[in-house]
Amino acid sequence: MNLTPGASPPRLGRRACVSIFAVALAVRLAATAAAGLETLRFGDARAYLFAAAELVRTGRYPLATEPFYFRAPGYPVFLVAATLGHPDRIAWAKVVNSILGAVAALLLAALSARIFRRRGVALATGIAAALAPGFVFLATDVQSEPLFMALLLASGWLLLVSSDRPSSSLAVLAGAALALGALTRPSALVLVPLLAASLADRRYPLRVRGHLAASAIVGFLLTLAPWTLRNAVVYRELVPVNDGGGSAFYQGNSDWMVRFYQLKTPAQYRAWSAAMFADLERRTRAIEAAAPRSPSAKSRYFLRLTLEERRGDPAGWAILLLHKAWDWLRPYPNPLFWPPAVVWGVGAFYAALFLLAARGFAKAPRPGARAFCLVFLAVTMAAHVAIIVVWRYRVPYWDPVLLLYGVLGASAGPQGAATPE
């Protein structure tokens, strides 16, 4: 399988790149202003701001950012740097998220140019990313997804270029970018095997392919290692990123999640949410009292508790997994949280995007890149369905791939030059 063709990608041009960036930034700033520059609506925003404030105040990352666990450090550290040590500057934090979103639009255009070798398709992809509602929405609050998506796209672009040249230095950087992404959202840890994608590139001898794959993995490990070593010193246990895995598995697979899919009204959801988080905090306090500062004990407890509940109802577990799979795939946002106009409008957009992406995958000239993206989609969906599904989590993982192939699917003209495999 060949991931990249030999021809050079078309140049996007400085004026086109500036235009894409400017449009993306303007749209995000306008949406952020409409939502409120100083308004915090996202539930996790205060935990990120607290962690950043503690970093500034004490010079150390806090042992807990909320009652259940400590959050991954990537975004709080970024907030400290981006706000010049003043994470209470909410408006500036939102502006920086808008800038990250504009950078992501450029990265998608660059990826399209390198994958499909068609300048018009690449520019259209950049504009589509500048206007995509999911991307714009993520930039309107203090949340980690804009940073994570930029890092994920940077890792993908570097990995592609490193295989195309080939370049072990760029492979190292690709691994480092993915590690920074995992330090922002730990779910990215499941993508580590994809750093070895160059092993499937048959243009090069096995020795070269192995060197590229090893370089990417070394870059990942060297970037992640300082934080993992910090956790080993603090907790005297192996904690790669944070201690939220067991809690997330419990939230996504316990009887509470079974009840979630039975909710019909926002009032029912509010009552369910209050009761679920009260139960989670009570159980967390209990296990922390029994095993102080032991992330592994907490994870084992929640894993064991969840498996006991699900083993008592195996048929219900299968139904729950089907609910979660549909929750990940459905094109419209949850009507529990959004008004009908948003549900129908966003649903129509994503339904069209899914159809166009399917057409793009069918007509794409490079089966190697297509196979990589399909594996990427399958791995990220499986990981979230197994642990916990939140529709917002899908956006930074799936939407870039859907846009890449959706714009190709909407385009006319030749498929481009294929590479023999």
Buried (B, 14 or more C-beta within 10 A) or exposed (E): BBBBBEEEBBEBEEEBBEBBBEBBBEBBBEBBBEBBBEBBEBEBBEBBBBBBBBBBEEEEBBEBBBBBBBBBBBBBBBBBEBBEEBBEBBBBBBBBBBBBBBBBBBBBBBBBBBBBBBBBBBBBBBBBBBEBBBBBBBBBBBBBBBBBBBBBBBBBBBBBBBBBEBBBEBBBBBBBBBBBBBBBBBBBBBBBEBBBBBBBBBBBEEEBBBBBBBBBBBBBBEBBEEBBEBBEEBBEBEBBBBBBBBBBBBBBBBBBBBEBEEBEEEEBBEEBBEEBBEBBEEBBEEBBEEBEBBBBBBBBBBBEBBBEBBEEEEEEBEEBBEBBBEBBBBBBBEBBEBEEEBBEBBBEBBEBBBBBBBBBBEBBBBBBBBBBBEBBBEBBBEBBBBBBBBBBBBBBBBBBBBBBBBBBBBBEEEBBEEBEB
